[in-house]
Amino acid sequence: MTDHREERPNPRSGVPTDVGGHETRDEATTLPVLPGDLHAVTGLSSRTLWGDAWRRLRRNKLAIIGLIWIVAVVLMTVSADLWVAPLFGDPLTVDTTPGASLQSPSLEHPFGTDKLGRDVFARVVYGARVSLTVGVLAVSISLAIGLMLGALSGYYGRFVDTLVMRSADVFFAFPYILFAIALIAVLGPSYRNVFIAIGILGWPSIARVFRSSILSVKENEYVDAARAMGASDFRIMFRHIMPNAIAPIIVYGTMSIGGAIITEAALSFLGMGVQPPTPSWGLMLSDAKSLMFRAPWLTIWPGFAILTTVLAFVLMGDGLRDALDVKMKE
Amino acid sequence: MLKYTVRRIFQMIPVFIGVTLILFILRAPGVLPGDPVRMITGERAIPDALREQIVKKHALDQPLHRQYVIYIGNLLQGDLGESYQRGRPVLDIFADKFPNTLRLAFAGIIVEIIIGLTAGIISAVRQYSFLDVLVTLSTSILVSVPVFWLGMLFQIFFGIKLKEWTGGAVHLPISQMSSAEFPDWAHLILPAITLASVSTAYVARIMRSQMLEAMGQDYIRTALAKGLTRRAVTFRHGLKNALIPVVTFVGIDFGVMMGGAILTETVFSWPGVGREIFLAVGQRDWPIVMGGVIIIVFLVMIINLIVDLSYALLDPRIRYGGDAE
């Protein structure tokens, strides 16, 4: 890679900064550089990559709306014990008093009540716990497997590459949701097994994205330089390649959380996911199916919660892609 | 071209073996809970002779790798085994269900192409206009919508609310149940739109970005400079060159719809392939699951191959030589 930066005065010392400064600086302060080199774009070498990315992200209104919504959902659901339960009722307590079930939305029950007299608003707020936890844990599992295999595949190439990529092909060949269902059938439907199954199914995409990212990064001269200086494979991988190849993974990972949330909802909807009485958005929709016409509020709100939360992650992902200047195929 | 086709077919073999192996590992004793014989006979006690007969018939007494070889052997002869519970050959069961799935998938693809392409083209031609922003925003929303929820909303709105509001004059059928009230094709409307929703958004996005890229090329400027109308340039020069990635996506998506329509099929009680496999998973009727997934995977591979080969027809610059990747 040639360095596009021009020599320009350092605003603090007045001394020209060295061209290609990153490579010659002390290891500990080395900044990760993207192929697009954001420093060249901003013309300010004193800024960090992440600082630049954040500045760009902040200008993207939709991404910020997404971020705010994610933070709001997290805050609401984490603090739910303090305000939702006392104000609207416990999401698990069944109310058998006559007339308590299937109430249409009112001030007391803003989203109405379900057939067991439980407050739908409380269940939607608590349901976010399941969705967000499954989303984050599933993607963490995919990342753990996908990054490792993608790194091996991209760095060592040859036989390892063929093996990993052919396995990925096998996973891609399966109809996704059917594979998830079959896995759950084997593992048994439960909260834990849902994120394990979604996590296992997510690795091939992560591995592919990371592999191609590594393939392009490892052609850089600083990798050859590190190798010439006798750095170990491990060091080259973690200190030189990883930091520069991670941006597409951040984008993809963010969007994957949204995908995992939808998949969890779909599996729970089919009865192959989180089990009752745990409040989960997909499970609530499954209960709502037989009451769709009598009590439409049972259908509307959990679905709305899924839509807005997933949308927030999608918008965040889009924003991050632009901010980190990642080129991705649709 | 022939060389390329043959090589592609050979590349399918390891993937196919991988898929069948995974399916076999998933159903191995000790992995999948439950005794297969019980799945066939139900909970009631059966005489040992009958039990033995069942075990023999499904080769359950053989070690797993033998079972695998037997299964593949039968598969190559077009025999997918017999369902544990329905007492029918797996192939017959899917022969019944496939027409339903195909009909739904075709309708879905039509929706996806018409709406997706139109939205994408408008969005690209009028970049940054109100319509463009609207399309871009709705595609983001559409990819975030759980399809089963969308299906339920459609049923509430078009099936019931619309009927209430119009005094019973206007509404749409909400399930596959045929009735005197509606012609057959009308039953496809809501399920097809539901099934196509997410893909339509992707088609629109891909179309938009491809179209924008194509319209920035030199030959577009040349064509305009020659004095051709905007319309002619957009459709004959821009659209034609932007179509390949869309064709790829639609092709792959058609394969996905074969098996991935479980949610739409569940919401609309549509008796299709995906739903059949899903029900079989619940009943531990493993021959149906394996057979169904294998049929789908096979179809998807064939469709992908056809899509790849069709590039050469769509784009004369693409020629598959012996050493091209």
HADDOCK unambig.tbl for C-alpha pairs under 7 A between the chains (distance, minus, plus):
assign (segid A and resid 166 and name CA) (segid B and resid 15 and name CA) 6.91 0.50 0.50
assign (segid A and resid 169 and name CA) (segid B and resid 15 and name CA) 6.49 0.50 0.50
assign (segid A and resid 170 and name CA) (segid B and resid 15 and name CA) 5.00 0.50 0.50
assign (segid A and resid 170 and name CA) (segid B and resid 18 and name CA) 5.84 0.50 0.50
assign (segid A and resid 170 and name CA) (segid B and resid 19 and name CA) 5.81 0.50 0.50
assign (segid A and resid 173 and name CA) (segid B and resid 297 and name CA) 5.93 0.50 0.50
assign (segid A and resid 174 and name CA) (segid B and resid 297 and name CA) 6.24 0.50 0.50
assign (segid A and resid 175 and name CA) (segid B and resid 256 and name CA) 6.42 0.50 0.50
assign (segid A and resid 175 and name CA) (segid B and resid 259 and name CA) 5.88 0.50 0.50
assign (segid A and resid 175 and name CA) (segid B and resid 260 and name CA) 5.95 0.50 0.50
assign (segid A and resid 177 and name CA) (segid B and resid 260 and name CA) 6.25 0.50 0.50
assign (segid A and resid 182 and name CA) (segid B and resid 281 and name CA) 6.58 0.50 0.50
assign (segid A and resid 185 and name CA) (segid B and resid 281 and name CA) 6.70 0.50 0.50
assign (segid A and resid 186 and name CA) (segid B and resid 26 and name CA) 6.66 0.50 0.50
assign (segid A and resid 186 and name CA) (segid B and resid 31 and name CA) 6.38 0.50 0.50
assign (segid A and resid 186 and name CA) (segid B and resid 32 and name CA) 4.99 0.50 0.50
assign (segid A and resid 186 and name CA) (segid B and resid 33 and name CA) 6.94 0.50 0.50
assign (segid A and resid 262 and name CA) (segid B and resid 146 and name CA) 6.12 0.50 0.50
assign (segid A and resid 292 and name CA) (segid B and resid 156 and name CA) 6.83 0.50 0.50
assign (segid A and resid 293 and name CA) (segid B and resid 156 and name CA) 6.12 0.50 0.50
assign (segid A and resid 303 and name CA) (segid B and resid 149 and name CA) 5.88 0.50 0.50
assign (segid A and resid 307 and name CA) (segid B and resid 144 and name CA) 5.43 0.50 0.50
assign (segid A and resid 307 and name CA) (segid B and resid 145 and name CA) 5.09 0.50 0.50
assign (segid A and resid 307 and name CA) (segid B and resid 146 and name CA) 6.90 0.50 0.50
assign (segid A and resid 310 and name CA) (segid B and resid 144 and name CA) 5.39 0.50 0.50
assign (segid A and resid 311 and name CA) (segid B and resid 140 and name CA) 6.88 0.50 0.50
assign (segid A and resid 311 and name CA) (segid B and resid 141 and name CA) 6.18 0.50 0.50
assign (segid A and resid 311 and name CA) (segid B and resid 144 and name CA) 5.15 0.50 0.50
assign (segid A and resid 330 and name CA) (segid B and resid 206 and name CA) 6.62 0.50 0.50
